[in-house]
Amino acid sequence: MRRAFGLDIGNKTIGIALSDPLGLTAQGLDTLRRSIIRDDLKRLSELIERYEEGTDEGIVTTETQYD
């Protein structure tokens, strides 16, 4: 089994994680402070390129607000 790359996209930050080879747990890699969309995408692209070898799926979550 190959690893999963995860993004947790919030209003102020983007959390980035990578699963273990068995897909049982995930470890946080970095937390990016959000800026303009162009800069966010550039930094995400650089991280994805770094970890794409051995990764075959991505998981994206977004911030949920409960009132």
N, C-alpha and C positions, 0 to 999 in steps of 0.2 A: 504494500500500500504506500501511496505517496502522501506528502504533506499537504495541508490546507493553509492558505494565507487568509487571515482575517482582518477586516477593517471595521472599526466601531466609530461611525461618523456622528459627531456631535456639533453643536453650534460653535463651540470655542476650540475644541480639540478633535483630533483623529487618532484613535488608538490602533496600533498595529500589532498583530500577533501571528505566530507560526505554530502549527501543531507538531507534535512528535510524529515520527514515521508511522506509528500504528494508528494515528488519528484519535488517541484517547484523551490527551491533554493538550493545552495550548500554553505557550509562554509568550509574555509580552515582549515585543522587540523595541518599541519606541512609542512615544506620544508626541504628535506634532501639534503645535499651536497653530490654529487656522489664521490665514491672512486672506489675500485675494485669491480667487479660484485658480487663476493661472499659476500662481506660486504653489498652491496646494497640490495641483495636478503634477507639476514638475517634480516636487519632492516625492510624491507617491510613485510616480513613474520610476524614479531612481531606486527606490526601495524594492519595487516589484522586479526590476531588472536584476537586482542583487540576489534576490531569493527565488526567482522563477525556476531555476534549475532544481528539479526534484519536487516541484509543487504542481499539482494538477487541478486544484480547484480553489476558488475564492469564496469567502463568506462575507457578506456586507450587512451590517446592522446600522440602524439609525436611532437617534435619540427619541425616546417616547416620553411624552409629558402626561402625567396623570393629575387631573384637577379634582 
